[in-house]
Amino acid sequence: MIKLLFQKFGKINTSVLFLCILFCVLELVGHRYGETSIEDFLFFPAFFGFISCIVIFKLGVSLRAFLMKDEDYYDK
Amino acid sequence: MISSLPPGFIMVLGALLVPFLPHIIRQVYMMILILISSYSLTLGFGIHSIINIMDYEFILFQSDALTLPFAIIFHIAAALNVIYGAHEKHWKQHVSIISYSGAAIAAIHAGDLLTLFVWWEATAFTSVFLILAGNSTRSYKSAVRYIIIQVISGMFLLAGAVILLLNDGNVLLTKFDINTLHGQLIFIAFGIKAAFPLLNGWLQDAYPEASEIGTVALSTFTTKLAIFCFAKCFAGTEILIAIGAIMTFYPIFFAVIENDLRRVLTYSLNNQLGFMIVAIGIGTELAINGAVAHAFAHILYKGLLFMGMGAVLYRAGTCKASELGGLYKYMPITAVCTIIGAISISAFPLFSGFVAKSLIMSALGKEGLVLVYFMLLFASAGVLHHSGIKIPFFAFFAHESGIKTKEAPKNMIVAMIIASALCIMIGIFPTMFYQILPYEIIYEPYDFSHVVGQLQLLTFAAFAFICLWHFKIYPPELNSTVLNSDWIYRKMLPGVLLPLLKLINKGNQKLENKINSTFSKFKLFFYNYMLNNKVFDRDAGPDTLIVIQIFTVFLVIILSQVYFF
């Protein structure tokens, strides 16, 4: 299965996936706490990181319509 | 003699000799200048040099716990810049870099506002040549806009200083109250240089237009000088927390859609300045240490990223994500160093960004500023997205661009390796690093919660990017211009003001025509009268004589009135 994952998803991508799993397992082994009480929820940084990246991407792409102009916009 | 000179001054003075030296000797000479300048750092804290001009005391050289870390990193950065630019044979950029670095170093040692003002303007005038070295019409125009804005910032500083001088009788560089007029003017002056929201346009406009060497130097000094000044004069000013939080937040979205990778880095620079501004706004000892540590670490890893992109620009001739890719095969060392810079800025454990950013996040947590804390946490994920992944990925991997080139020049590689080594050393030995910070602290960044929490945040954010790219959701990079706050004075104001001026001009023209026609009629009447009465005749006849006589009589009467009565 791992071999298939390597083939389909790529070696680096699969490695990052395994790292994600490893760091989640680490949280189960030790006691993690945050600077704020909300962060104490299980796997909170993992969810926050994943969702933040998606939100940044979606918002960024939607801003293209307003902010993106031709390369010579200021030279016209 | 040297001990009475402010650090950096010798570099500014020594720059005058740079054009006359042969290439290799010039590089050695500049390193010696930096070494001599750094000697002043060993003199200890206190006021070391004052001069009197017209009953006014200029404190040229003052050092304390806050100036020391900035002075150390400015000297290191100046040396790295000299090494990085060593392949450049022409003297112009070298003069600019050494005098610019010297002016910034002298500025942080100023003990009063007027001395600061002199160096403040000196940093602007010495650095503008690095933008001009971009050698294109665009870089020329950007340089003009850059210098105008920098001078405006200086004018605000001078106005604040003058008002303070009139009110208090002195202009010592100390903590200022934001509620006073002079405080507000100085705050704006610093805010322009720190690239506050809506005042940041010059940063993204000018820096990417500079030469590959120039951008590395520019990224180091100007904005960090402003951070130093804020830490010195406005620590604990609450409004800075809000401004800083906005600064960390909005550049992320611009960086995501920007195509020019050096411009992406300037947005990232803006975002990192936000972290420092928030920390200064909190103002506690832990937070100020965080701001200084972040400025120190940031100069190294942001310099490293700019060095990497500078090397790419130098070899590939472009820095646009849409035109790059697959360069890791040709520039492996540059790729590795850029990745180290990217990992550092993303704040992975064992790298400099982690040990610096942890201080700020802990300071926020301790003060209970939950909303700002989460804004900065969100911004941390954004940093990974645009600087941690986008920069190395689109330059060295992504798709095959077809560009075949060779590794960066040796001097560039040496500078990048030194900067990379420093990023790792700071990350591995944080206790040593914390010792140079302004306040003594006992802080352990490597506890289980910090490390695991940060690793989860970053790896999952990276995994999100991987998913977007792998499933082809991530759109291709496009050649484009992304609108920023400089749009206000580059498009909007000319768009509004020019038609208005034309309208006013048109009205003026009508009014002028009317006045002219009335005046012409009067002139014609007068001329005809004079002509008919032969007043203008070349041959002086009896009429002329009569007129002269009448005027003479009037003149005598008037003069006698003035002198005798």
Interface residues (C-beta under 8 A of the other chain):
Chain A: F9 G10 I12 N13 V16 L17 L19 C20 F23 C24 L26 E27 G30 H31 R32 Y33 G34 E35 T36 I38 E39 F43 F44 P45 A46 F47 F48 G49 F50 I51 S52 C53 I54 V55 I56 F57 L59 G60 V61 L63 R64 F66 L67 M68 K69 D70 E71 D72 Y73 Y74 D75
Chain B: R138 I252 F253 F254 V256 I257 M361 S362 L364 G365 K366 V370 Y373 F374 L377 F378 A381 G382 L384 H385 F448 S449 V452 G453 Q454 L455 Q456 L457 L458 T459 F460 A461 A462 F463 A464 F465 I466 L468 H470 I473 Y474 P475 L478 N479 S480 T481 V482 L483 R490 K491
